Amino acid sequence: MMEVPVASAEELPVIDIGPLYQGSASQEDLDAIAQAIRRFFYVSGHGILAAPLFEAVRALFDLPEPAKAALDARLSPLHRGYTGLGGSHNCVPEESCVVGPDRKESYLLGAEGSRSPMHGPNVWPSQLPGWKQQVQGYFASMLELSRVVARGLALSLGLPEAFFTDKMQDPVAQLLLLRYPPPPQSTGGEQQPAAAEQQQQQQQQQQQQHEAVTGAFLVNLGDMTAMWTNGLYKSTEHRVFNGSSRARYSAPFFCNCDFDAVVQPAAIAAAAAAAAGGSVEAGAGGAPGGDDKAAAAAAGGVGVQYTSVKAGHYIMQKLGLMWDEQPPAEAAA
């Protein structure tokens, strides 16, 4: 059986997804997944070794500053490569951030090829022999893990197992390598204004803090999962704070759908509602066509919170980018 231990409401569930890799997940496993994957959760049983990747990450950020400058992300059309301290990788809106921008170095890699405007060439550090092959292997492993998690998501909703992975043939995916330096030492002569200090304390008290679980990956479901499940599964705001006296490294992997995949919340609204009520029947509903629970939703009045959207367009809009969609050949003729 798949173990989902939770010690308290403040702790996150740890899901052993080994049975999903092996295709042996039971109905009891699926029910456990459905209860565990509402926001943040850990996954174990994946067989991926992260230690070699972090050795590569340290080697990258230990390069001399001139070498890192030659890999500057601003030289890449897709902003792939190196961004130094004070760069543009800050996901916290300035108006809601009282603790200032993130202090970190970053290195962005993404899906290669020409499948979409968000696919393209990466910037590889030629100064590090074998680095490219090491990171490419890890990227491929994380892409497979993402598909396994997506299968679990589908089964937890009572959808066909391939409901999401059918739309992840060559997905928009990114690997972001991060180094958070130790916090700067206070000189003792500077004090934060009292009002801002109080707001910072309140903000930190409202946030749940979670430690790493050895051998497990921390999973945060994104906006499109929340949209597709009609709000059942949540996209959670988060931020990394380095409170230690040494550098901290991180390597978040972002996996989306195919660029052209259409996110249709109405298609699985009833399945999500059933899962919310604890009723999950593997492969029973939500897929367009067949005995579709979405048809029952339309007739029965299950409210749909989100409208349909093309995945790639949503991602680019969130990043403040524009897309150039070519018209069909027959329309252009």
C-alpha positions as CSV (number, residue, x, y, z in Angstrom):
1,M,0.0,0.0,0.0
2,M,1.1,3.6,-0.7
3,E,2.1,5.3,2.6
4,V,0.8,8.8,3.2
5,P,2.0,9.7,6.8
6,V,0.9,13.0,8.3
7,A,1.9,13.7,11.9
8,S,-0.1,16.9,12.3
9,A,-2.1,19.5,10.4
10,E,1.0,21.6,10.0
11,E,3.1,18.8,8.4
12,L,2.9,17.8,4.8
13,P,1.9,14.4,3.5
14,V,4.6,12.1,2.1
15,I,3.3,10.0,-0.8
16,D,5.2,6.9,-1.9
17,I,4.6,7.0,-5.7
18,G,6.5,3.8,-6.3
19,P,3.3,1.9,-7.1
20,L,2.4,4.5,-9.7
21,Y,5.8,4.0,-11.4
22,Q,5.1,0.3,-11.4
23,G,1.5,0.6,-12.5
24,S,0.3,-1.3,-9.4
25,A,-1.6,1.4,-7.5
26,S,-4.7,0.1,-5.7
27,Q,-8.0,1.9,-5.2
28,E,-6.9,2.5,-1.6
29,D,-3.8,4.1,-2.9
30,L,-5.8,6.4,-5.1
31,D,-8.1,7.4,-2.3
32,A,-5.0,8.3,-0.2
33,I,-3.6,10.3,-3.0
34,A,-6.8,12.2,-3.5
35,Q,-6.7,13.3,0.2
36,A,-3.0,14.2,0.1
37,I,-2.5,16.3,-3.0
38,R,-4.6,19.3,-2.3
39,R,-1.7,21.8,-1.9
40,F,1.9,21.0,-1.0
41,F,3.1,17.4,-0.6
42,Y,6.2,15.3,-0.7
43,V,6.8,12.4,-3.1
44,S,9.1,9.5,-2.3
45,G,9.8,6.1,-4.1
46,H,10.9,7.8,-7.3
47,G,14.4,6.5,-7.5
48,I,15.9,9.8,-8.6
49,L,19.3,10.7,-7.1
50,A,19.5,14.4,-6.5
51,A,23.1,14.5,-5.0
52,P,24.9,14.4,-8.4
53,L,22.7,17.2,-9.6
54,F,23.6,19.4,-6.6
55,E,27.3,18.7,-7.1
56,A,26.8,20.1,-10.6
57,V,24.9,23.1,-9.3
58,R,27.7,23.9,-6.8
59,A,30.3,23.6,-9.5
60,L,28.3,26.0,-11.7
61,F,27.9,28.8,-9.1
62,D,31.6,28.3,-8.0
63,L,32.7,29.4,-11.4
64,P,34.6,32.8,-11.5
65,E,32.5,35.8,-12.1
66,P,33.8,36.5,-15.6
67,A,32.9,32.9,-16.6
68,K,29.3,33.3,-15.2
69,A,29.0,36.7,-16.9
70,A,29.6,35.0,-20.3
71,L,26.5,32.8,-19.6
72,D,24.3,35.8,-18.9
73,A,20.6,35.0,-19.4
74,R,20.1,38.4,-21.0
75,L,22.0,37.2,-24.0
76,S,19.4,34.5,-24.6
77,P,16.1,35.1,-26.3
78,L,14.4,32.8,-23.8
79,H,16.3,34.3,-20.9
80,R,18.1,31.0,-20.3
81,G,21.4,31.0,-18.5
82,Y,22.9,32.9,-15.5
83,T,21.3,35.7,-13.5
84,G,23.3,37.2,-10.7
85,L,22.3,38.7,-7.3
86,G,19.7,41.4,-7.7
87,G,18.5,40.0,-11.1
88,S,15.0,39.5,-12.4
89,H,14.2,36.1,-10.8
90,N,11.9,37.3,-8.1
91,C,8.4,35.8,-8.0
92,V,7.1,38.0,-5.1
93,P,5.1,41.1,-6.2
94,E,6.9,44.2,-5.0
95,E,3.8,45.7,-3.5
96,S,3.3,42.7,-1.2
97,C,6.9,42.1,-0.3
98,V,8.2,43.9,2.8
99,V,11.4,41.9,3.1
100,G,12.8,43.0,-0.3
101,P,13.7,41.0,-3.4
102,D,15.1,37.5,-3.1
103,R,18.9,37.4,-2.7
104,K,19.9,34.6,-5.1
105,E,21.8,33.6,-8.1
106,S,20.0,31.5,-10.7
107,Y,20.5,29.5,-13.9
108,L,17.6,28.7,-16.1
109,L,17.3,25.7,-18.4
110,G,14.3,24.6,-20.4
111,A,12.8,22.2,-22.9
112,E,14.7,22.2,-26.2
113,G,13.5,21.9,-29.8
114,S,11.0,24.0,-31.7
115,R,7.7,22.7,-30.5
116,S,6.5,26.1,-29.1
117,P,7.7,29.7,-28.5
118,M,8.9,28.5,-25.1
119,H,11.1,25.7,-26.5
120,G,14.6,26.5,-27.7
121,P,18.3,26.2,-27.1
122,N,19.9,26.2,-23.7
123,V,23.1,27.9,-22.6
124,W,25.6,25.3,-21.5
125,P,28.8,26.1,-19.5
126,S,31.6,24.7,-21.7
127,Q,34.0,25.2,-18.7
128,L,32.5,22.2,-16.9
129,P,33.1,18.9,-18.8
130,G,30.2,16.4,-18.5
131,W,28.0,19.1,-16.9
132,K,25.6,19.2,-19.8
133,Q,25.0,15.4,-19.9
134,Q,24.6,15.3,-16.1
135,V,21.9,18.0,-16.1
136,Q,20.2,16.7,-19.2
137,G,19.8,13.3,-17.6
138,Y,18.3,14.8,-14.5
139,F,15.9,16.9,-16.6
140,A,14.7,13.8,-18.3
141,S,14.2,12.0,-15.0
142,M,12.2,14.9,-13.6
143,L,10.0,15.1,-16.7
144,E,9.2,11.4,-16.2
145,L,8.4,12.0,-12.5
146,S,6.1,14.9,-13.5
147,R,4.2,12.6,-15.8
148,V,3.9,10.0,-13.0
149,V,2.5,12.6,-10.7
150,A,0.1,13.8,-13.4
151,R,-1.2,10.2,-13.7
152,G,-1.8,10.2,-10.0
153,L,-3.6,13.4,-10.2
154,A,-5.9,12.0,-12.9
155,L,-6.6,8.8,-11.0
156,S,-7.2,10.7,-7.8
157,L,-10.0,12.5,-9.7
158,G,-11.6,9.4,-11.1
159,L,-10.3,10.3,-14.6
160,P,-8.7,8.1,-17.2
161,E,-5.0,7.6,-16.2
162,A,-3.7,9.4,-19.3
163,F,-6.1,12.4,-19.1
164,F,-3.3,14.8,-18.3
165,T,-0.3,12.9,-19.8
166,D,-1.9,12.9,-23.2
167,K,-1.4,16.6,-23.0
168,M,2.2,16.3,-21.9
169,Q,3.9,14.9,-25.0
170,D,6.5,17.6,-25.3
171,P,5.5,20.0,-22.5
172,V,6.7,23.4,-21.5
173,A,9.2,22.6,-18.8
174,Q,12.0,24.4,-17.0
175,L,14.7,23.6,-14.5
176,L,15.8,26.5,-12.4
177,L,19.1,26.1,-10.5
178,L,19.4,28.4,-7.5
179,R,22.0,29.5,-5.0
180,Y,20.9,31.5,-1.9
181,P,23.9,33.1,-0.2
182,P,24.0,33.5,3.5
183,P,22.1,36.6,4.8
184,P,24.3,39.7,5.0
185,Q,25.6,40.4,8.5
186,S,23.9,43.3,10.2
187,T,26.2,46.2,11.0
188,G,24.1,47.1,14.0
189,G,23.7,50.7,12.8
190,E,20.7,50.0,10.5
191,Q,17.3,49.2,11.8
192,Q,14.2,48.3,9.9
193,P,11.3,50.8,10.4
194,A,9.0,49.5,13.2
195,A,5.9,49.3,11.0
196,A,7.7,47.3,8.3
197,E,9.3,45.1,10.9
198,Q,5.9,44.3,12.4
199,Q,4.4,43.6,9.0
200,Q,7.3,41.3,8.2
201,Q,6.8,39.4,11.4
202,Q,3.1,39.0,10.7
203,Q,3.8,37.8,7.2
204,Q,6.3,35.2,8.4
205,Q,3.9,34.0,11.1
206,Q,1.2,33.4,8.6
207,Q,3.4,31.2,6.4
208,Q,3.9,27.6,7.2
209,Q,7.6,26.6,7.3
210,H,8.6,23.1,6.1
211,E,11.9,21.3,6.3
212,A,13.3,19.0,3.7
213,V,12.5,15.3,3.8
214,T,15.4,13.1,2.9
215,G,15.0,11.3,-0.4
216,A,11.7,13.1,-1.2
217,F,10.7,15.9,-3.6
218,L,8.5,18.7,-2.4
219,V,5.6,19.2,-4.9
220,N,3.6,22.4,-5.3
221,L,0.7,22.3,-7.7
222,G,0.5,25.2,-10.0
223,D,-2.2,27.5,-11.3
224,M,-3.3,25.3,-14.2
225,T,-3.9,22.4,-11.8
226,A,-6.2,24.7,-9.7
227,M,-8.0,25.8,-12.9
228,W,-8.4,22.3,-14.3
229,T,-9.7,20.9,-11.0
230,N,-12.1,23.8,-10.6
231,G,-10.3,24.9,-7.4
232,L,-10.2,21.6,-5.7
233,Y,-6.4,21.3,-5.8
234,K,-4.7,24.6,-4.8
235,S,-1.9,26.6,-6.2
236,T,0.0,27.8,-3.1
237,E,2.1,31.0,-2.8
238,H,5.5,30.2,-1.4
239,R,9.0,31.7,-0.9
240,V,12.4,30.5,0.2
241,F,14.2,32.1,3.1
242,N,17.8,31.3,3.9
243,G,18.1,31.7,7.7
244,S,21.3,29.7,7.9
245,S,24.9,31.0,8.0
246,R,25.8,29.1,4.8
247,A,24.7,29.1,1.1
248,R,21.6,27.2,0.3
249,Y,21.0,25.4,-3.1
250,S,17.7,24.6,-4.7
251,A,16.7,23.1,-8.1
252,P,12.9,23.5,-8.7
253,F,11.5,21.8,-11.8
254,F,8.5,23.4,-13.5
255,C,6.4,21.1,-15.7
256,N,3.4,22.3,-17.6
257,C,1.2,20.9,-20.3
258,D,2.0,21.0,-24.0
259,F,1.9,24.6,-25.2
260,D,-1.2,24.0,-27.4
261,A,-3.1,22.0,-24.8
262,V,-6.4,23.5,-23.9
263,V,-7.2,23.6,-20.2
264,Q,-11.0,23.0,-19.9
265,P,-12.2,23.1,-16.3
266,A,-15.8,22.4,-17.3
267,A,-14.7,19.0,-18.7
268,I,-13.9,17.6,-15.3
269,A,-15.8,19.9,-12.9
270,A,-18.1,17.1,-11.8
271,A,-15.2,14.6,-11.3
272,A,-13.4,17.2,-9.1
273,A,-16.6,17.8,-7.1
274,A,-16.9,14.0,-6.6
275,A,-13.3,13.8,-5.4
276,A,-13.9,16.7,-3.0
277,G,-16.7,14.6,-1.5
278,G,-14.5,11.6,-1.1
279,S,-16.0,9.6,-4.0
280,V,-13.3,8.5,-6.5
281,E,-13.8,5.7,-9.0
282,A,-10.8,5.0,-11.2
283,G,-11.3,6.0,-14.8
284,A,-14.9,6.8,-14.3
285,G,-15.5,10.3,-15.5
286,G,-14.4,13.6,-16.8
287,A,-12.9,12.7,-20.2
288,P,-14.6,14.3,-23.2
289,G,-16.8,11.8,-24.8
290,G,-18.2,8.5,-23.3
291,D,-20.0,8.4,-20.0
292,D,-18.9,11.8,-19.0
293,K,-19.5,13.3,-15.6
294,A,-19.0,16.8,-17.1
295,A,-22.3,16.3,-18.9
296,A,-23.9,15.6,-15.5
297,A,-22.2,18.7,-14.2
298,A,-23.8,20.8,-17.0
299,A,-27.2,19.3,-16.2
300,G,-26.8,19.2,-12.4
301,G,-25.4,22.7,-11.9
302,V,-21.9,22.1,-10.7
303,G,-20.4,25.6,-10.7
304,V,-17.3,26.2,-12.9
305,Q,-15.0,28.9,-11.6
306,Y,-12.6,29.1,-14.5
307,T,-12.9,29.5,-18.3
308,S,-11.0,27.5,-20.9
309,V,-7.5,28.7,-21.9
310,K,-4.6,27.5,-24.0
311,A,-1.9,26.5,-21.6
312,G,1.0,28.2,-23.5
313,H,-0.9,31.5,-23.7
314,Y,-1.6,31.5,-20.0
315,I,2.1,30.8,-19.1
316,M,3.4,33.5,-21.4
317,Q,0.8,36.0,-20.1
318,K,1.9,35.2,-16.5
319,L,5.5,35.8,-17.5
320,G,4.6,39.1,-19.3
321,L,5.4,37.7,-22.7
322,M,3.6,37.9,-26.0
323,W,3.0,35.1,-28.5
324,D,2.9,35.3,-32.3
325,E,0.3,32.7,-33.4
326,Q,0.4,32.0,-37.1
327,P,-3.0,31.6,-38.8
328,P,-3.9,28.3,-40.3
329,A,-2.7,27.8,-43.9
330,E,-6.2,27.8,-45.4
331,A,-7.1,31.0,-43.6
332,A,-3.9,32.7,-44.8
333,A,-4.5,31.7,-48.4
